[in-house]
Amino acid sequence: MQSRRIGDVTVGAIGLGGMPMSIEGRPDEERSIRTIHAALDAGVTLIDTADAYHLHADEVGHNETLIARGLATYGGDTSQVLVATKGGHLRPGDGSWTLNGSPDYLKQACEASLKRLGVEAIGLYQFHRPDPDVPYADSVGAIRDLLDAGKIRMAGISNANPEQIRQAQEILGGRLVSVQNQFSPAFRSSEPELRLCDELGIAFLPWSPLGGISKASELGGKGEAFTKVAERHGVSPQRVCLAWHLAKSPVVVPIPGASRPETIRDSAEAAELTLTPEDLAELG
């Protein structure tokens, strides 16, 4: 698989988003483990998770624990796998999502993630979503403190706007390595953030790159052009979509969610699909 950079780490150009393996509609653990192993077999070396990827109130960190188990039971070398997790989002267990960006909470959440992942330092830790009740500088300041303390090796932010990206870069002393925002053919409002990351050399990690769990099969309703291009190349529209992401900028590392081995295998193949200028013009 072709590679990309996140900070000083080289990763495969396509990552694995772990959320579908832990929230509503999740599969049994055995299939999830097979999905993680299939991703590793396909050359995926970036796995995205978060402490909030769980279903019930009493299973915070379900996905982190699952990812750790998948890595521990894999028969091959996992030393080059970068696990990226996040803190600052919560799920009370009633299907809703809440926020807590307080520095004390973020530091406690990081400690809990460290234990679940079974590591001395988290490879990439990202502030999950801005909390309107907490000054953004305070939340990012907590991430800086974790970085300075060696609890995390690299720092990122998620669901951020351009002003917040610049602010985080300043607070972190130029050490911001990633921005994880929603971006897909049907959701392009993060284009300014993508352009800024390209300008600053910061990795841009699109979440829901295929349009979301319920929309991936139709690419968020924008699938007609992708279907036509896919037919020309003899591949799936989803594979074309991920190749389209990669063509946007060398800083883009899509993290499609998957809960089936065959799905992540197909996604991983996008790293080897080269779209022509005509393809890209048609896709827009």
Order of alpha helices (4+ residues) and beta strands (2+ residues): beta-beta-beta-alpha-beta-alpha-beta-beta-beta-alpha-beta-alpha-beta-alpha-beta-alpha-beta-alpha-alpha-alpha-alpha
